[in-house]
Amino acid sequence: MRNCLNMWEIAYYDEVKFYFLDNYPYTFDLLVEIERLRHIPDAIPPAGCIQVEPNLYEWEVLEHLVYYRKFQGTLIIATIKPL
């Protein structure tokens, strides 16, 4: 559910959390970019993003592919792959 500021919630699969932890500080800027999605009304960044299937998106950002789903006001970050 979205809060009063109309922001998206963001959830991360465990695999993604471990990727960030194992590759810190290299992944810090990527985490910041992902967190910015919560402030975009449709949660689609202005560049590098395509819809793969209903509610599944592939986003090329900072030399990574980020796969995420939209589900009931939450963005679920499912996979991150370095390019």
C-alpha positions as a printed NumPy array, in Angstrom:
array([[  0.   ,   0.   ,   0.   ],
       [  1.258,   3.481,  -0.831],
       [  1.699,   5.992,   1.923],
       [  0.29 ,   9.521,   1.987],
       [  3.149,  10.829,  -0.184],
       [  2.101,   8.442,  -2.971],
       [  5.471,   6.711,  -2.925],
       [  6.062,   3.12 ,  -3.921],
       [  7.257,   0.635,  -1.356],
       [ 10.357,  -1.292,  -2.426],
       [ 11.119,  -4.897,  -1.509],
       [ 14.23 ,  -6.859,  -2.413],
       [ 14.645, -10.585,  -2.942],
       [ 17.323, -12.043,  -0.666],
       [ 19.595, -12.685,  -3.669],
       [ 19.501,  -8.965,  -4.468],
       [ 20.201,  -7.961,  -0.861],
       [ 23.236, -10.245,  -0.798],
       [ 24.46 ,  -8.815,  -4.104],
       [ 24.417,  -5.315,  -2.613],
       [ 26.13 ,  -6.437,   0.584],
       [ 28.773,  -8.523,  -1.16 ],
       [ 29.645,  -5.767,  -3.636],
       [ 29.516,  -2.678,  -1.433],
       [ 30.655,   0.097,  -2.008],
       [ 30.626,  -0.639,  -5.763],
       [ 26.818,  -1.058,  -5.712],
       [ 25.931,   1.981,  -3.592],
       [ 25.079,   4.239,  -6.56 ],
       [ 22.934,   1.477,  -8.046],
       [ 20.985,   1.159,  -4.807],
       [ 20.404,   4.933,  -4.802],
       [ 19.061,   4.796,  -8.377],
       [ 16.705,   1.947,  -7.52 ],
       [ 15.443,   3.791,  -4.452],
       [ 14.627,   6.795,  -6.688],
       [ 11.994,   4.654,  -8.426],
       [  9.767,   5.055,  -5.371],
       [  9.268,   8.74 ,  -6.285],
       [  8.234,   8.132,  -9.915],
       [  4.428,   7.89 , -10.141],
       [  4.376,   4.996, -12.641],
       [  7.709,   3.545, -11.365],
       [  9.173,   3.578, -14.867],
       [ 12.448,   5.482, -15.18 ],
       [ 12.78 ,   7.939, -18.087],
       [ 15.441,   5.861, -19.9  ],
       [ 16.66 ,   2.308, -20.254],
       [ 13.506,   0.513, -19.151],
       [ 11.306,  -1.908, -21.087],
       [  8.256,  -3.898, -20.092],
       [  9.074,  -7.593, -20.502],
       [  5.629,  -8.906, -19.575],
       [  2.684,  -7.526, -17.58 ],
       [  4.091,  -5.975, -14.406],
       [  7.68 ,  -7.157, -15.112],
       [ 10.288,  -4.607, -16.162],
       [ 13.901,  -4.744, -17.293],
       [ 15.935,  -1.641, -16.561],
       [ 19.468,  -1.035, -17.767],
       [ 21.144,   1.29 , -15.282],
       [ 24.749,   1.862, -14.18 ],
       [ 26.091,  -1.153, -16.094],
       [ 23.472,  -3.505, -14.599],
       [ 20.202,  -5.071, -15.644],
       [ 17.584,  -4.723, -12.935],
       [ 14.424,  -6.823, -13.138],
       [ 11.506,  -5.685, -11.025],
       [  7.787,  -6.27 , -10.658],
       [  4.962,  -3.963,  -9.666],
       [  2.557,  -5.551,  -7.215],
       [ -0.081,  -3.701,  -5.182],
       [  1.9  ,  -0.513,  -4.603],
       [  5.196,  -2.349,  -4.141],
       [  8.165,  -2.629,  -6.452],
       [  9.762,  -6.012,  -5.988],
       [ 13.392,  -6.   ,  -7.07 ],
       [ 13.806,  -9.564,  -8.247],
       [ 17.171,  -9.796,  -9.989],
       [ 20.253,  -7.701, -10.653],
       [ 22.801,  -8.731, -13.285],
       [ 26.03 ,  -6.852, -13.955],
       [ 26.698,  -6.175, -17.631]])
